Amino acid sequence: MQFIYVLTGWEGSAVDSHVLRDVVHREGGLRVPAGNYYLCDNGYANAEGFLTPYRGVCYHLREWDRGLGGPQNREELFNLKHSSACNVIDRTFGCLTFIGYFTQPVILPA
């Protein structure tokens, strides 16, 4: 996993969509390279460069453990892949937090 942008200063209770709007509109803010996408949860709207899961379709990994037999259509398959990728991201942040990575200043190469 490669972190390409880090934004600090927002409170943890801030609405996700407000933080995203701020980061894409600020000078030197987050830019999505052509042909690439960032995964977002349903707190965001689908926009160019940002992918959210299908609403009203099985999403969380635990929903697939209920004997559904796997994805039944392309929307369910997309949501399963989206959920799996987001799970990896969440676990990575959890590990980095556990080792104290976010308590130290972070300097990323330009």
Rosetta silent file (secondary structure, phi, psi, omega in degrees, C-alpha in Angstrom):
SEQUENCE: MQFIYVLTGWEGSAVDSHVLRDVVHREGGLRVPAGNYYLCDNGYANAEGFLTPYRGVCYHLREWDRGLGGPQNREELFNLKHSSACNVIDRTFGCLTFIGYFTQPVILPA
SCORE:     score description
SCORE:     0.000 S_00000001
   1 L     0.000  140.217 -178.195    0.000    0.000    0.000 S_00000001
   2 L  -125.310  122.529  175.245    1.275    3.450   -0.884 S_00000001
   3 L   -86.286  127.143 -178.011    0.084    6.633    0.801 S_00000001
   4 L  -111.800   -9.859 -179.608    0.139    9.485   -1.693 S_00000001
   5 L  -156.309  134.505  176.438   -1.521   12.228    0.316 S_00000001
   6 L  -128.219  129.714  178.008   -1.927   12.939    4.017 S_00000001
   7 L  -120.983  127.303  176.791   -4.188   15.683    5.379 S_00000001
   8 L  -119.347  164.877  173.845   -4.144   16.649    9.046 S_00000001
   9 L   111.011  -17.986  177.966   -6.008   19.215   11.046 S_00000001
  10 L   -84.695  144.723  175.590   -9.632   18.135   10.722 S_00000001
  11 L   -69.426  151.278  179.242  -11.468   16.967   13.836 S_00000001
  12 L   -62.257  -21.495 -179.373  -12.409   13.297   13.975 S_00000001
  13 L   -88.688    1.325 -178.493  -16.090   14.252   14.072 S_00000001
  14 L   -65.198  145.844  178.162  -15.905   16.137   10.752 S_00000001
  15 L   -70.455  128.019 -175.398  -18.243   14.961    7.991 S_00000001
  16 H   -52.727  -43.734 -176.464  -16.239   12.891    5.487 S_00000001
  17 H   -65.419  -30.410  177.202  -17.687   14.616    2.428 S_00000001
  18 H   -69.189  -40.178  178.399  -16.643   18.038    3.816 S_00000001
  19 H   -64.095  -45.662 -179.963  -13.073   16.833    4.320 S_00000001
  20 H   -62.323  -44.521  179.096  -12.950   15.406    0.785 S_00000001
  21 H   -59.084  -41.366  178.872  -14.373   18.601   -0.716 S_00000001
  22 H   -63.454  -45.462 -173.562  -11.715   20.607    1.144 S_00000001
  23 H   -71.160  -30.563  179.811   -8.827   18.406    0.053 S_00000001
  24 H   -84.348  -16.402 -179.496   -9.697   18.355   -3.657 S_00000001
  25 H  -101.102  -10.460 -179.071  -10.257   22.118   -3.834 S_00000001
  26 L   -82.004  152.658  178.348   -7.209   23.337   -1.917 S_00000001
  27 L   -61.861  129.723 -177.573   -4.022   24.395   -3.696 S_00000001
  28 L    74.218   15.565 -177.254   -1.712   21.379   -3.896 S_00000001
  29 L   -74.810 -172.564 -177.782   -4.606   19.179   -2.792 S_00000001
  30 L   -65.155  129.291  175.390   -5.448   15.612   -3.718 S_00000001
  31 L  -123.288  137.796  178.921   -5.496   14.911   -7.441 S_00000001
  32 L   -96.905  116.151  178.916   -6.702   11.679   -8.975 S_00000001
  33 L   -60.872  145.919  179.368   -4.439   10.578  -11.830 S_00000001
  34 L   -54.531  134.947  179.086   -6.281    9.818  -15.081 S_00000001
  35 L    82.537    2.001  178.833   -7.455    6.215  -15.176 S_00000001
  36 L  -115.590  161.832 -178.282   -7.201    5.806  -11.384 S_00000001
  37 L  -142.480  152.712  171.854   -9.816    5.783   -8.654 S_00000001
  38 E  -111.441  141.304  179.034  -10.040    6.132   -4.893 S_00000001
  39 E   -83.042  135.351  178.122  -12.416    3.970   -2.896 S_00000001
  40 L  -130.341  158.496  174.389  -15.028    5.800   -0.820 S_00000001
  41 L   -90.186 -175.897 -175.763  -17.855    4.627    1.388 S_00000001
  42 L   -72.554    0.153  174.378  -21.512    5.555    0.943 S_00000001
  43 L   -74.020   -7.796 -178.914  -20.958    8.791    2.865 S_00000001
  44 L  -114.991  162.645  173.089  -19.714   10.226   -0.439 S_00000001
  45 L   -95.635  148.560  173.231  -21.320   10.665   -3.828 S_00000001
  46 L   -62.144  131.162  178.927  -19.849    8.932   -6.859 S_00000001
  47 E  -145.444  165.577 -179.394  -17.683   11.462   -8.635 S_00000001
  48 L   -56.138  122.728  178.531  -14.933   11.329  -11.215 S_00000001
  49 L    90.755   -5.705 -177.978  -12.033    9.448   -9.665 S_00000001
  50 E  -127.919  128.168 -177.504  -13.983    8.253   -6.608 S_00000001
  51 E  -114.965  125.917  174.085  -15.868    4.952   -6.388 S_00000001
  52 L  -109.444  159.535  177.890  -18.557    4.147   -3.852 S_00000001
  53 L   -72.478  162.787  174.162  -20.318    0.780   -3.485 S_00000001
  54 L   -68.623  135.244  177.342  -23.754    0.085   -4.929 S_00000001
  55 L   -79.509  147.149  176.429  -26.489    0.989   -2.443 S_00000001
  56 L    73.693   14.530 -179.666  -28.990   -1.656   -1.398 S_00000001
  57 L  -123.498  143.823  178.301  -26.672   -4.500   -2.470 S_00000001
  58 L   -44.224  133.986 -178.075  -24.755   -6.899   -0.170 S_00000001
  59 L  -132.181  -59.942 -172.896  -21.560   -5.157    0.855 S_00000001
  60 L   -65.810  142.784 -176.978  -19.946   -6.090    4.154 S_00000001
  61 H   -54.938  -35.978 -179.087  -17.856   -9.246    4.189 S_00000001
  62 H   -65.535  -24.106  177.522  -19.953  -10.701    7.031 S_00000001
  63 H   -67.484  -26.582 -179.480  -23.038  -10.540    4.774 S_00000001
  64 H   -80.340  -13.780  179.503  -21.383  -13.051    2.464 S_00000001
  65 H   -83.355    0.990 -177.487  -20.960  -15.513    5.354 S_00000001
  66 L   -88.689   21.548  177.062  -24.736  -15.990    5.592 S_00000001
  67 L    76.760   26.678 -179.219  -24.766  -18.765    3.022 S_00000001
  68 L   -75.917  -14.944  177.162  -25.528  -16.552    0.038 S_00000001
  69 L    79.094   17.316  177.491  -23.192  -18.596   -2.141 S_00000001
  70 L    94.390  173.772 -177.848  -21.204  -15.671   -3.458 S_00000001
  71 L   -60.356  139.341 -178.857  -22.077  -12.742   -5.707 S_00000001
  72 L  -102.976  -11.619 -179.621  -25.112  -13.232   -7.938 S_00000001
  73 L  -155.400  178.829 -174.639  -24.558  -10.285  -10.284 S_00000001
  74 H   -69.040  -31.162  178.220  -21.976   -7.667  -11.259 S_00000001
  75 H   -66.536  -43.235  177.765  -23.127   -5.171   -8.601 S_00000001
  76 H   -65.745  -38.913  177.896  -22.655   -7.741   -5.832 S_00000001
  77 H   -63.513  -44.434  177.514  -19.264   -8.725   -7.262 S_00000001
  78 H   -58.829  -48.013 -179.276  -18.191   -5.079   -7.361 S_00000001
  79 H   -62.541  -37.065  177.610  -19.316   -4.554   -3.760 S_00000001
  80 H   -63.569  -44.942  178.855  -17.487   -7.696   -2.624 S_00000001
  81 H   -66.653  -41.463  178.405  -14.237   -6.497   -4.234 S_00000001
  82 H   -60.444  -48.523 -178.953  -14.771   -2.957   -2.900 S_00000001
  83 H   -62.450  -41.351  179.287  -15.383   -4.267    0.624 S_00000001
  84 H   -62.804  -43.496  179.612  -12.319   -6.523    0.482 S_00000001
  85 H   -66.627  -42.010  178.641  -10.077   -3.649   -0.610 S_00000001
  86 H   -64.957  -33.602  177.062  -11.490   -1.314    2.054 S_00000001
  87 H   -61.712  -43.025  178.237  -10.898   -4.022    4.668 S_00000001
  88 H   -62.350  -43.294  179.613   -7.189   -4.086    3.735 S_00000001
  89 H   -62.027  -47.338 -179.699   -7.010   -0.287    3.989 S_00000001
  90 H   -61.397  -42.740  179.343   -8.717   -0.272    7.410 S_00000001
  91 H   -65.120  -38.109  178.685   -6.433   -3.011    8.732 S_00000001
  92 H   -63.665  -45.870  176.903   -3.364   -1.141    7.470 S_00000001
  93 H   -61.349  -39.392  177.797   -4.431    2.036    9.267 S_00000001
  94 H   -60.810  -43.965  178.751   -5.082   -0.035   12.396 S_00000001
  95 H   -65.222  -43.581 -179.634   -1.566   -1.503   12.289 S_00000001
  96 H   -65.335  -36.701  177.174    0.039    1.888   11.676 S_00000001
  97 H   -66.802  -42.394 -178.926   -1.928    3.401   14.556 S_00000001
  98 H   -59.861  -39.254 -178.328   -0.924    0.526   16.856 S_00000001
  99 L   -86.318    1.665  175.683    2.790    1.069   16.217 S_00000001
 100 L    85.372   16.180 -177.476    2.433    4.817   16.747 S_00000001
 101 H   -58.319  -38.055 -175.237    2.984    5.888   13.144 S_00000001
 102 H   -86.331    0.379  176.508    0.410    8.674   13.353 S_00000001
 103 H   -92.586   -4.465 -179.702    1.803   10.148   16.570 S_00000001
 104 L  -111.287  154.041  175.720    4.957   11.270   14.798 S_00000001
 105 L   -59.964  138.578  179.903    5.300   13.965   12.120 S_00000001
 106 L  -111.469  124.119  177.227    4.828   12.482    8.656 S_00000001
 107 L  -120.432  117.353 -179.571    6.849   13.855    5.760 S_00000001
 108 L  -101.669  143.388  176.797    6.040   12.416    2.368 S_00000001
 109 L   -64.540  148.635 -179.423    8.277   12.850   -0.669 S_00000001
 110 L   -72.958    0.000    0.000    6.982   15.260   -3.290 S_00000001
